[in-house]
């Protein structure tokens, strides 16, 4: 599980996972206990609507947005996490020099997300679009 592996590789970090499905949060927390990872935190939350209240400004060093947008139809674009307004909010939550990584297996969402990130003035693309392999 990504969150647990990230926490294991970075024991000095507090790793917070936001997920909209309770059973995945429960599973992550259970496995974290079994693996002795005290730096794992997981909440049932929607990153689109609850990030503002859950995360203090200027407190985040690393964000990974993994497979966030299962809505493939155009009419569902309004539900996508990766958009300019959300990036504006995320930028406030991040410390200077923080990193943002995102991954998807849906090409159209990847192309749109890449465009949104490249157009945002507070994010800098350090891999020239798509990384040849997972960066996390």
N, C-alpha and C positions, 0 to 999 in steps of 0.2 A: 504494500500500500504506500502510495507516494508520500503522504503526510508523515507516516511513521519512519520511512527511510530518510526523509529530509531531517527529521528530528534526531535520528540516530547519527547522521553524518555531521550534524551541527549541534552538539550538546549545549553550547552556550546560548542558543536561540530559544525563545518561546515560540513554538510553532502552532499557529491557529488555523484550523480547518473550518470553513463554512460550507455547509451542505444542506440541501432542502429536504433530504430524506432522513427521518429519525433512525431507521435501522442501520444506515451507514455510519451515522455519528456514534451510535451505541457500539457498533462493531469496532470502529477505530479506537474508541476509548478503552474498550475491553482489551484489545490487542496491545495497546500502549501499556496498560497495567501489566499484562503478561510479559512484555518485553522490558519492563522496568524503566520506561521512558516517562520521566516526570515533567518533561518540557513539551508535552503534547496536550493541546486543548482543542476541542471540537464542539461546535454549536450547530443546532438546527437554525439556519438563518439564510436569508436571501441577500446575496451581495449587492443586488440592484437596489434594494430598499432599506437595508439595515446597516450597511457599512458605516454610514455617518455616525450612528449612535454606538456602535460596537468598538470602534477603533479610534483612539485619540489621534489628533493631528500630530504630524512630525514624529511618529513612533515606529514606523515600519521600514525595515532594511531590505526586505525581499518579498516579492509577491509572485506567486505562480498561479495562473488562471488556466486550469486544465479542462479541456473539453466542455466549455461552458454553454454552448448554444445548440441545443438539439432541435431547435425550431427552424426547419429548412425553408418553409414557405415564406414568400415576401410579406404576407400579412402578419407574420409573427416577428418581423425584424424589431419591432418596438420592445420586445422582451429580451433582446440580446444584452448581455452584460457589457460587452466591449463596445462602447460608444463614447462620443466626445464628453458628454456630461459626466459619465462615470469616471472617465480618465481625469477630468478636472478635480473631482472629489478624491480619487486615489492619489493624485499628485500632492494634495494637502496632507494626506496621511503618511506619506513617505518622507524619510530623512534625505538630506542631500547625498547623492551618490548611490541611492537605493537602486535595486534592479527589479525589473518587471519582465517575467517570462510568460508566454502563453502558448498553448498547444491545442490543436484541433485536428480531427481527421476528416473534416468536411472542407473541401477545397474552396468553395465559394465563400464560406465564413472566414477561411484563412486569408484569402485575397482581400476581402472587405476589411478585416481586422488589421491587416498590414497597412492598408491605405489610411485607415483611421489613425493608427499609431504614427505613421510617417507625417501626417498632417498636423499632429498635435505639437504645439511649441514646447511643451515641457518634457517630452520623451525623445530620446535619441536612439536611433536604430544602430546597434553595434554589430549586427551580423549581416547587413546588406539585404534585408528582407527575410528570407527563410534561412534558418540554420540548417546545415546538412544533416544534423542529427539532433536528438534531444539535448537541450542545454542544461537540463536538470536531471 
